[in-house]
Amino acid sequence: MFFGANIGWFTREWNETRYAWRYMTGQKRFLFIVFILIMVGVLYYIYT
């Protein structure tokens, strides 16, 4: 049940981000990508 809820939440967030991407300014897109890269780096550092 918990796993299914996580999949549903992730799918909803992915779709909202995908549709919002069209309306983001260039600066917001850049900051979003930088934020994602920082989060990936932090998670990599934590789990290795």
C-alpha positions as CSV (number, residue, x, y, z in Angstrom):
1,M,0.0,0.0,0.0
2,F,2.8,2.4,0.9
3,F,4.7,1.5,-2.2
4,G,1.6,2.2,-4.4
5,A,1.1,5.6,-2.7
6,N,4.7,6.5,-3.4
7,I,4.4,5.6,-7.1
8,G,1.2,7.7,-7.4
9,W,2.7,10.7,-5.6
10,F,5.8,10.5,-7.8
11,T,3.7,10.3,-11.0
12,R,1.6,13.3,-10.0
13,E,4.7,15.4,-9.2
14,W,6.4,14.4,-12.5
15,N,3.4,15.4,-14.5
16,E,3.0,18.7,-12.7
17,T,6.7,19.5,-13.2
18,R,6.5,18.5,-16.9
19,Y,3.5,20.9,-17.5
20,A,5.0,23.7,-15.4
21,W,8.3,23.5,-17.3
22,R,6.6,25.2,-20.3
23,Y,5.8,28.3,-18.3
24,M,9.1,28.6,-16.4
25,T,11.4,31.5,-17.3
26,G,15.0,30.7,-18.3
27,Q,16.3,31.7,-14.9
28,K,13.8,29.4,-13.1
29,R,14.7,26.5,-15.3
30,F,18.4,27.0,-14.7
31,L,17.8,27.2,-10.9
32,F,15.6,24.1,-11.0
33,I,18.3,22.1,-12.9
34,V,21.0,23.3,-10.4
35,F,18.8,22.3,-7.5
36,I,18.3,18.8,-9.0
37,L,22.0,18.4,-9.5
38,I,22.8,19.5,-6.0
39,M,20.3,17.0,-4.6
40,V,21.7,14.2,-6.7
41,G,25.2,15.0,-5.4
42,V,24.0,15.1,-1.8
43,L,22.2,11.8,-2.1
44,Y,25.2,10.2,-3.8
45,Y,27.4,11.5,-1.0
46,I,25.1,10.1,1.7
47,Y,24.6,6.7,0.2
48,T,28.2,6.0,-0.8
